[in-house]
Amino acid sequence: MRHGEVTPGLTQTEYEVRRQSLASLIESRVPDSSHVLIVLSHPVRYMTNDIPYPFHQNQDFLYLTGVLEPDCALVMYGSPRPNRTLLFVPPRDPARELWDGPRSGRDGAAALTGIQTVHSIEELGAVLNKLKGSVVWYDGSKPVHPRLHQTHVVPVLEGQVSVRPLRSLTHSLRAIKSPAELQLMERAGDITSHAFRNTMAMCRGDVDEALIYAKFDFECRAHGANFLAYPPVVAGGNRANTLHYINNNQIVKDGEMVLLDGGCEYFGYVSDVTRTWPVSGRFSEAQRCVYEAVLEVQLACLELCVPGISLDHIYSSMLTLLSKQLLRLAVLPHDADHAHALRAARRYCPHHVGHYLGMDVHDTPDLSRSQPLQAGMVITIEPGLYFSEDDDACPQHFRGIGVRIEDDVVIREQDGPLILSTHTPKSVRGVESACAGSQGAKRRRNNKPPFCFVRPEERRRHERQTEESRLNPGHGAHRAPRINADAFSLTPGFFSSPDHSWIPSSFLLLHLSWFGPQNLCMHGRCGACRRTFLLRCSSLEICACAVGDATLHDSLCPITKTLKCTPGTRMFMELVVDPDGSSTLLRRCIDEARSEDVPDNFWNRTINRTDKLEISGAERHGELLQDCGRVEERRVRRIS
């Protein structure tokens, strides 16, 4: 964080302005009175016994203080303007901090927030009893911290005072985002777009919803998100017609579409995006028709996102547009009247067009969707069409198809709405291109792999030999340096790297890379998830799947050969590296590998734990392969 920031991107000044804006709003509502405002933080909640859930702060408390610790309270008081601020935090406790981590304490909280008066949380009740206020602003109907509510706040409320709810006033402030808040939300949208692109590129053939979930979660966190904003919907096929399907544990079959409704949280601000795409990479004709119908409605609704228009008005427009699409798709008879078409639109899209977005997914729920939109608000636009496979009234070719397209939108005074999720593929061509992985492949070529499993001493030795070969071309040309790449061990769901760290295999594509020439040896494809990989003299990419076994498939060899590795198998591979790109040297490697030919049925057998393989090279008509090309000849030698 920069100097003066309470949370990344938000300064002490911004939080002070928020508190003073709330004080002014209260003064305007009830003038000529003395006021006391009480806002409690969330406590730590436990899933069982002493196992806590990940802590998530009360958004109203976070909005006014920036404090991310549990068991805290904010009190503001004054007459007629409650502009004096008190903060209550847990005291330092070395014994508890040994287990739970450090606490700010009174001094740390004052330095962080800029609030001058900070008390121990145990003093909350005593301080409240001393404050005189004719109006107490507190949300006591659903206390966010039951213990603090019961022990410290209830005795104060039992006095002869007027108690008014505070939530609606706080939400009216939260609805209008500052430039700093919009920057955080824009970053959350960018992270989500990256996650969608990379997740789309991973899907090939039959794929587990759990794998898609894990990939999306990993990509969000890898690009900087704190965590997912909510449990995502990953619904394949007909399950997309269950709006809040979160089991995410079925197989999406080749030819079906998957609907992913997901978002991330980035330092207190969230995204909420939905895309639907075919796991095969290409829309069928029926899928394309439904998808384009929803997309056309969504684009029309986005044009209505301007100040002065309410969400309810956009919802009414969405129903009208969907009814026209249902007529065009022949889901309804061509002579259906307007009222019948609107009822059908509500049936096939049973949810609203959108909601407010900000620190929460369904942000500021106390705000009516009938109020006019204002510049600085952020909303979602998410029309959909859902045709259940059990719906006899729907044409047969549309049954089992569910499509929703959702974007995050900033309302602006000029230049139209700003789409925070604009980089997430949405057009038919863009979705199919993302599924093909062309953009992801381009990024992978321009970036270093996320993990390199070549040992440092091996890299240094290779760099030294390469430099010697460059300075003395004739020296050492008789021997190709080898990479000892005993780099991975397959188990059902995990990869073990040489440094003995364990990585969930459903989360990432592992790379074994070497900074040498790019001489192609083999193209391949994972038999489980269908992701294409390359096996080179200088690099090896292994597609990590959370399924039973991973398959390496030589798709470019004239005679298809498959090498299967069952869970628990350990493979040792030595890759021959050509340091100077010499075709003669590569030819020598191929000739040496011919000393023992391998029978064709070898490629269909399961490799034993003690087997070692050496993949030595490739050639095409005696020439060195520089890029892609059909592998006409390849020899692999088994080493006992």
N, C-alpha and C positions, 0 to 999 in steps of 0.2 A: 504494500500500500504506500501511497505517497504521503508526505507529511501533511497532517491536518485532516486526513481521511479517517472516518470512523469505520466504514466498510468500504471495500474497493469501489472507487468511482464516486462516493458520496462523502462530502466533507462535514465537519462540525457545523459550519455555517448553514448548510442545507437542512440539517436536522433542526437547528435552532429556528430557521424560517418556518418549518413545518409546525413546530410547537406554537410559535407566535401566531400563525395563521389559524390554528385551532382555537387559541385564546380569543382572537378577534371574532371568530365565528360564534363562539359561545356568548361573548359580550353583546353581539348584535341580536341574538335570540332572546336573551333574558338580561336586559340592561338594568342598571341600578341595583345589582345584587352582588353578594359575595359568593364565590364559587370554589368548589373543591373537585378536582378531576382525579380519578383513580384508574390506572391501567395496569393490569397484572401480566406478567410473562407466563409462558407455559411451564409446567413442571416436567421433570423426567418421567416418562411413562414406560412401564415394564410389560414385556410380552409374556414373561413367566418368571416367577421367583425373583432372582436378582439379575435377569438378563434384560437390559433396557432396549427399547426401540431407538433408532437414530433420532437425536433431538431435533425438533423443528419448532422454531419460535413462533409465538403469537404475532401475526402480521401487523396488527395495530400497534403493539408494543414496539416491534422492530421498526415500524415506519416512524415512530416518534423519538426513538433513542438510538437505534443501530446496535443495541446490545444483544448478543447472541447467547447469553448464559441463561440457564433456568433459574427459577425461584427469585425473581426480581420484581420490582414495582416502580412505577412512575407516578408521582403526585404533583399536580399543578394547582395553585391556589392564588387568590387575590380578589380585590374588589375595586372597581367593577370589572376589572380585566384580570383573569387568572394567569398572570405572566411570571410568577415565581415558581421555580422548578426544584423538586427534590427527587433524588434517585436512591433506591434501596437495592442493595446487592448482598449476596451471601458473603460472610467474612472469610478471610483466608483460613485454611485448615490444612496444615501439612499432612496430616494422617489421611484425610479424604483425597487430597490432591495426588498422593502417591498412587491411588487407584483410579481416580477419575480425570486427572490432568489438572493443570494450573487454573486458578481463579483470578479474576482481576482484582478483587478486593476493593476497598473504598478508594485508595489512592490510584490504583490502576484504572478504575472506572471513571474517575474524575479526569484523569489525563486523556483517556480515550475519547470521551464524549464531549468534554468541555463544560459539563454541568458541575458547578462549583460545590454544591451541597450534596454530599453522598452519605447515606446512613447504612447501617447494617439492617438486613431485612427483618431481623427480630425486633427492631424498634418501630416497625410500621404502625402497629396498633396504637402505641403510646403517642406517636407523632400525630396520627389522625385525630385522636381524642383532644389534642390541644388546638387543632385548627378549627376556626369558626367559619362556617359556611352555611348560608341559607339554602343553597342549591348544591347537591352532590351529583356529579356526572359519573355514572358507573353502570356497567352492563352486568347486572346481577342475576338476570333470568337464566343464563347458562354460564356460570362462572368458569373461566378458563383455567383457574388454579384453585381447586376445591379447598385445599388446606389453608392457604392464605385467606381465601374468602371467608371461611368459617371462623378462623381464629383472630383475624385482624380487622376485617372489613365489616362483618355482620354486626358487631357491637356498635359501630359508628352509625350504621344504617337504622338501628333500632331507636335512635333519637328522633326528636321531632324536626325532621328535615325533609325537604323535597328531593326526591331521587329521580333523575332523568337519564334515559339511555344515551350513551355517547357514541355508539357504533355508527349510526347513520351519519353523524357529522364527520367522523374520521373517514368514512368511506367516500363522502363527497369530495374530500381533499385528495384521497388516494386515486380517485378516478382520473384526475388531470395530472398527467406525467410531466415532470420537469425535463429539460434537455439531458441532464445527467442520467435520469431514469431511462429515457428513451435510448441512450447509448448502451446501457446494460441490456435492455430488451432486444436491441438490434444485434448485439453479440450473441444473445441466447438464440435468436433466429438463425444466425449464421451457423452456429454449432449444430443446430437441429438440421439445417439443410445439408451440411457435410455428412451427418449421420444417416440421413435418408439416402443420399447418393451412394454411399458405400454399402449400405444395407441392400439397396436394390441391386447393386452390382454383384453381390454375393449369391443371390437366389438363382438356383439352377435346378430344374427338374423337381422331383419330390424333395421337400425341405421341411424340417420340423419348425413349428411356430416358436418353440423354445429357443432354437438357434437364431431365428430372426430377432427375437426379444433380446437375447444376449449380445448379438452383434450391435444392435441399436444402442443398448446400454453402454457397451464398451466404447463405441464411436463417440457418444456424447461426452463421456468422461475423458477420453483420450484427447478431445479437442478443447477441454477446459471447463466443462460443466461440473458443478458440485455433485449433482445426482439427478435422477429423473424427476420430473415435476409431479408425476402420478403414475400408477401402474398402467402401462400402455395396453391398448387393445391391439392384439396381433391375431387377426381372424381370417382364416383361409376359407375359400369356397362359401358354402351356405352359412357358415358361422359369422360372416360379416353382417348378416341380418339380425344378429343379436347385438344391440347397440353398445352394451357395456360388457361384452365378452372379454374376460381377463384371465381365463384358464391358461391360454397360450401353450397348449401341450399336445396339439394334434398335428398330423402331417398335412401340409398343403401339397396337393397332388399336382403333378405336371399337367398344365392346361387350365388350372384354377387361378383365380386372382387372390391376393392377400390384401387386406385392409389393415394399415398400421396407423393408429391414432396415438401419437406420442409427443413428448416434449421434455425439455430439461430445465433445471433451475440454475441460474447463473447469478450468484451473490444476491439472492433474495428476489430475483425477477425471473419469470417463467415464460416458456413458449408452449404452444399448443397447435400442432400441425397434423393433418391427416392426408395420407396419400393411399391410393389403391393401384396395384400394378399386377400384371400377369407374371407368375414365376417362370413361365417358359420364355419370357422376354418379348413375346408378341401377343397383342390382343387378338382374340377371335373376333369374328364379325359381330356376334351378339354382345360381347364384352365391349367392343369399340362403340357400338351404338349407345349403350347405356352410359358409358364413360363420357362420351362427347356430349350427351344430353345434360349430364350433371355439370360438366365443365362450362357449357354455354350458360347455364343458369348462374353458376358461381361468378363468372366474369361479369355478367350483367349486374349482379348484386354488389360486386366490388365498386362499380361505377356510382352506386348510390351512397357510398360511404363518405359523406360530406357533412359539415356542420349544419345543424338544423333538422336533419333527418333522424328519426329514431330507429332503434333496432326492431321495434314492432312494425314500423312501416316497411322496413326491408324484408321482414318476415312475410308480410302480406304480399309483397311483390314476388318473393320467392315462390309462394304457393301458386300464384297466377302463372309464373313462368314454368313451373313444374307441370302444371295441368296442361299447358300447351305441348310440352315435351311428351307427356303420356299419350296425348292424342296423336302426335307425330309418330311415336313408336308403335301405335296401334294397340297399346295396352288398354285403351278405352275405345269404345265405338266412335266412329267419326261424327255421329249425330248427338253425342253426349252434351247436355246443356252445361252452362258455366258452373252452376251450383254442384252438380254431380262431379264435374272435373275437379273442383276445389276439394270436395270431400275425398276424392281419390288421391289428390296430392297430399293431404294430411295423413292418409292411410299409408302411402308409400314413402313418406318422409315425416315420421311422427315427432320429430324434435324441432326446436326453434332454429332460426337461421344462425344464431351466434350468441355470444355473451361477452361481458367485459373481461379484460385480461390485465394482469399486472403482477402483484406479489403473490397472487393465488391464481389457480387455473380458472375457476369460476369466481372471478375477483369481485369485490364490493357487492355481495348479493343483496344488500339492503337497497341498492339503487334500482329504480324501476327501469325496465327496458322501453317504457313508453316516453321517457324524457328525451328531449332533443340531444343529439350528439354534439360535443364541443371539441374544439381543437385541443390536442394533447391527450384525448382518450385513446385507448387501445382496445380493439374488439376482435372477435373472430368471425369469419364468414364461412359457414360449413354446410351447404346444402348436400343432400344425398338422395339416393333412390335405392330401395331395398325390396327385392323380389324373392320371397321365400320359396324354397323348392316345394313346399306343401300348398302353395297358393294356386288353386285351380282356375282362378279368374285371370291369372297372368299367362301370357303366351308361353308355350313350353320352352322356347329357346332362351327366354330370359330368366327362367326359374333357377334359383340358387345363386344369383348375382346380386351383390351388394356393393355400392359405390358411394364413397363420401370423399369430398375434396375440401380441405380446410386450410385457410391462411390466416396469419396474424396481421392486423391492419391498424396503422396509426392515422387518426383523423387530423387533417391539416387544413389551415385556412386557404392556402394556395397550393397549386401544382397537384391537386388531387391527393388521394390516399397514398400512404407509404406502406408497401407490402414488406413486412419484416422477414417473411419466409420466401422471398421472391426467387432465391437461388435453388429452391427445392423443385425438381422436375415436375411439370404439371401437364404440358401438352402431350398428346399421344406420341409424337415424334420424340419429345424430350424424355418421356418415361421409357420408351423402348430403347433409346440410346443409353440411358443410365443403366437399364437392365443388362445391356450388352457389355457394360463396364468400360466403354471407350474413354470416358473422362477419368475414371479411376485409374486406368492403365497409364494415362498420360501423367497423372499426378505421381504415380509410383515411379515413373521413369525420371521425374524431376526431383525426387526426394530420396534420401537415404532410407533404407528399410528400418522399421522401428526396433528390430532386435538383430544383433549380429552375434552368431554363436561361434565364430572362429576365434580361437584362443589368441591373446595378444602376442605370445611368443611366436606363434605360427605366422601372424601377420608381419611381425618385424623380420622374421627369417625370409619370408617371401619378398618383402620390400628390399631387403639387402641383396638378395640374389637377383632381383629384377634390376636393381641399380648396377650391380656388377656386370650383368649381361648387357646393359646399355653402354657402359664404359668400355667393356672388353667383349665385343660381339662373338669372338671365337671361344671365350673362356666359359666353360660350364655348359656349352650348348648340347652336350651329349646326354644330359639328364634333366628331365622336367621336374621341378619342385612339386611336391604333393601336399595336399591339404588333408590332415588327419581329422575327418569330420564325423567322429562318433558323437553326433550332435543331438540325437533325440531318442526317446523311448516312448512307445505308444502304450497308453493304458486307456481304459474306457472313460474318456472325458478329460484327460490331462496329458500334458507333455512335460517331460523332464529334460531340462537343459544341462549342459556340462557343469554349470556351477551349482547344480542340485536344486535350483529353484523350480517351483511348480507353477504352471500357468494354466488356467482353464482353457481347454482346447476349443470350446465353443466361442471364445471371445476374439480370436485373432488369427491372422494368417502369419505363420512363422516364416522367417527368412534365414537361410544359411548363405551368407554372401562373402564374396572375395573380391577385392579390388584389383582384378586382373582383366584380361581380354574377354570379350563377349562372344566366345565361340560356341555356337549352338550345338547341343548334343541331342536333346529330346524335347518335344512338346508333350504335355500331358494334361490330364484332367482327373479331378477327384471323382471316383465312382460314386461317392455318397452325395456330395452337394453339387457336382458338375462344375466346380470352379476350375478354370484353366490355369495351369502353372507351367513354368519353364524349368527344365533340367539342363543346365549348361556345364561346360567345363569349369566355368568360373563362379557359378552360383547355383544354388538349389533352393527352390521354394516348395514348401510342404503345406498343403491346404489342411487346416486343422478343423476337424468336424467332431461334434459330440455324439456321433453315431457309432455303430459297431466296429466297422473297419474302414480304413482309408485305402483307396485303390489308386495306383499310379498307372495311367493309361497312355501308351505311346500312340497318339492319334495320327502322327505323320508317317509312321513306318508303314511300308507297303503291306507287311504282314502284321496285323494287330496283335500285340502281345501285352499281357497284363501281369503286373506284379502286385500281389495282395499281401497285406500285413495285418495280422489279426491283433486284437487287443492284448497287450502284454509282450508283444514281440519287440525285440531290440535289434536295430539294424546298424551296422557299421559300414560307412561308405568312405572310400578314398577317391577324391576327384583329381584327375590329372590336369594340371594347369599349364598352359602354354604362355610363358611370361613375355615373349617378344612377338607373338602372333605368327610364328613361322609355320608354314604349311608342311615343311619337311619334318619338323619336330613333331607335329601332330600326327603326320603319317607314320612316324616311327612308333608313336604310342599305340596306334591302331594295329600296326604289324605285331607289336609285342603282345597285344591282347588276343591275337589269333592263336596263341600257343595252345589254347584249349577251347574248342568250340562248345557252345552250350546248346543242348537239345531244345527244340521248340517247346516241349511240354514243361520245361523248367519254369516258364513264365506264368504258368497257371497253378503252380504249387505254392503252398504256404511256407514262408521262410522260417527256418528254425532259429532258436535264440543264438546258436553258435555260428550260424552262417555269416560270412562276410562277402561283400560284393565290391567289385571295382568297375566303375564306369569310366571308360578310357578315352572315348572320343567319337568323332563322326566324320564322314566324308561324303562328298558327292562327286562322282567321276574323278576321284583323286584330288579334288580341290578342297581347300579349307572353307568351311561354312562361316561366313561373316555375320549374316543376319538370319532370316528365315529361309527355309527351303525344305524340300522333301528329303528325309533321311533315307538314303538308298542303302547304307551299309553301317551297321553298328555291332560291335562285339563286346560282350560282357563276360568276365572271367570269375568263376566262383573260386574263392580261396578257402580251403578247409581250415 
